[in-house]
């Protein structure tokens, strides 16, 4: 785990994917479909640019902020039959293995 503030491979791959989709849409698809010199093409490019900028901005906030902590008053409901904790216990391969050892 790297120190905070470092750009990691997953972060770069998401930014590369957003950049690839942006480039192919604005510089390849829209000019072939409507042309960037038309009002409709320019409007589509402007809207997609705003959408891509919003994606990058919200991703930057999500990556750079602390996710927070679980409140100290939180206690999972282990009495509930549909609780994921019970499902994990039922499906665990170690349960059968450990039972055979005793």
Residue, then its C-alpha position, 0 to 999 in steps of 0.5 A: x500500500x502506497x503513501x497517500x498522495x501517490x498516483x497508482x496503477x488503478x488510478x491511472x487506468x481509470x483516467x486512461x479509460x476516461x481519456x480514451x472514451x473522451x477522445x474517441x467520442x469527441x474527436x472520432x465519433x462526433x465529427x464522423x456523425x455530425x461534424x464539429x463545425x455544425x451546431x449540433x456537433x459542437x453542442x454534443x462535444x460541449x455536453x460530452x466535455x462537461x460530462x467527462x470533466x464531471x467524471x474526472x472531478x468526482x473521481x478525484x474527490x472520491x480518490x483523495x478523500x478519507x472514506x470515514x469510519x464505522x460509528x462506534x455505536x454500530x453493531x451488526x444484527x447477528x440474530x437476523x437469519x438473512x444476515x451475511x454473517x450467517x451466509x459466510x459461515x454456512x458456505x465456508x469450506x473451513x467449517x467442514x474441514x475444521x469439524x472433521x479435525x475435532 
